[in-house]
Amino acid sequence: MNAFLKLIRFKNLLMIVALQLIIKYCSLDMQHIPTALNDIQYLLLVLSTVCIAAGGYIINNIIDQDTDFLNKPADVIAGKAISESMAYNFYAGFNILGVGIGFYLSNIIGKPGFAMIFIAISATLYLYATSYKKTFLIGNILVAAITSMCIIIVGIYEFYPILTEENHIQLGGVFEIFLDYALFSFILNLIREITKDAEDIKGDTAYGMNTLPIVLGIGKTKKILLGLGILTILGLLYYINTYYINNELYYVAGFMLLFVVGPLLYFVINILSVADKTAFKKLSTVLKLVILSGIISILVLALNIQANA
């Protein structure tokens, strides 16, 4: 069981579940915002998202066996603790279930064409693992974009089917917040993916991959990460001041400064001095904690709005 949980990156899946449940039950419902899906249908949306993500992690584990033996041998599951053929069966099963649920939900809301979203995400994760991961920067951008879709897909399925002239301003405003968080998620995950590539440069180089650290070198990569980190901090400070402090949402502003901006400052201060795999892994973990804090901030924001009501 432990091997299976590692194969599907269980902890990462829990973060997806937490994100989507917080959006629904600790934000939309708490603020009495109208939505299209009932509880069962929404849980199916979460399940579909998790299944497709699990499939992505599995195919990535299968394809990366050789490089992972060099970069992180303890994380190799497919072909070791679980046979490669069994891993492929799990991959197929999760994708069939995820896309199937997506097709069902798309028909429930009267938009069968929306099922293409799930098919496209599943196909993109496969192409990432088999081809784009080896391509300069494209793989990083794809992973970051797909991660941000975990937020956007909620808005698509919850708002679009019930959009009317009467509620389009309210729902449009909420969806804009979703897009803000999705952008934040995209940038943070992009920074983390590049940091992970720097961490894995030895094994990736041995197998002919063309990640950003391999093409540009560690020195330039660290400068790019520094620049992205500084721009992210400046963007967050502007956002916190404009949308939180100016609207007297001081609790969420304080939370963001302490648990999001603070760790990002730590990342920026230390990124140029990292010199080995362990140091890069530490900074990657810091970014993961920042992403988790971003998820929790959605709950803090909803509570702050409710307290000010």
Disulfide bonds with the S-S distance in Angstrom:
none
